[in-house]
Amino acid sequence: MATTPDSKHGTGDLDRPRTGSVAGALDHRGDSLGDDGRATAAARADQLGRAGVAVRPDDATWSVPEYACRARDAYRLFDACPAHVLAEGDPAFADWDQDAAAVVGRYDLPVPATVRTGLPGAAVTVDTRLDAVGGGGWDRSGRRSDGSRITVGTLGTSLVHDPVDQLWDVRTGR
C-alpha cells in the first residue's frame, strides 16, 4: 500500500508539531540533543520488539519498521552534515529524497528484529557527534539546494524532532 509522499521541507515544522505530539514539548537545545536522540532511538527499538509492528496502521502511515529504516538512514545522512558545517565554510547540501530512499532501500520489507539491531548504532554515531559540538558551533551554517541556510543546531533539532513525531504517528495510527 502506497503512502502519500512527504513534501515538507524537513525543518519547516519544528515549531509546529502534530496535534498531541510530544515533539514540541521537548526542549531541543545543543547540550541535550545527543541525549534526546539516544532516548528516541531506544523508544524506537522498544517499538520494534512488539508483536505485529510490521503492519501499517492505515494507508497514510508507515509501519514501525518502515519509520525505523527512515530514522536509521536519516541518522547516517545527518551524521555527515554537522561535520561538514563545522569543518568547512558555508557548505552546500544536496537534497535527500526520503520517498525515493524508501523505495530503493525497500523499507517495506525489513524484519523488525534486523532493523532493531542496526538503528542504535546509527543513532549513537550522530548523537556522539552532536555531544561534541560546543560554543558557537551550534550557530555555524550551511546551505540547502534551494539556498536557505541551516545551522548545526537546526540540523540536530530536526534530527530529533522528526523521529519523535514519527513515534507519535505509530502510537496513534495517524
Residue, then its C-alpha position, 0 to 999 in steps of 0.5 A: m500500500a502506497t503512502t502519500p509522499d512527504s513534501k515538507h521541507g524537513t525543518g519547516d515544522l519544528d515549531r509546529p508539531r502534530t496535534g498531541s505530539v510530544a515533539g514540541a514539548l521537548d526542549h531541543r537545545g545543543d547540550s541535550l540533543g545527543d541525549d534526546g536522540r539516544a532516548t528516541a532511538a531506544a523508544r524506537a527499538d522498544q517499538l520494534g520488539r512488539a508483536g505485529v509492528a510490521v503492519r501499517p496502521d492505515d494507508a497514510t502511515w508507515s509501519v514501525p519498521e518502515y519509520a525505523c529504516r527512515a530514522r536509521d538512514a536519516y541518522r547516517l545522512f545527518d551524521a555527515c552534515p554537522a561535520h561538514v558545517l563545522a569543518e568547512g565554510d558555508p557548505a552546500f547540501a544536496d537534497w535527500d529524497q526520503d520517498a525515493a530512499a524508501v523505495v530503493g532501500r525497500y523499507d517495506l520489507p525489513v524484519p523488525a528484529t534486523v532493523r532493531t539491531g542496526l538503528p542504535g548504532a546509527a543513532v549513537t554515531v550522530d548523537t556522539r557527534l552532536d555531544a561534541v559540538g560546543g560554543g558557537g558551533w551550534d550557530r555555524s551554517g550551511r546551505r540547502s539546494d534551494g539556498s536557505r541556510i541551516t545551522v548545526g543546531t537546526l540540523g540536530t533539532s530536526l534530527v530529533h524532532d522528526p523521529v519523535d513525531q514519527l513515534w507519535d504517528v505509530r502510537t496513534g495510527r495517524 
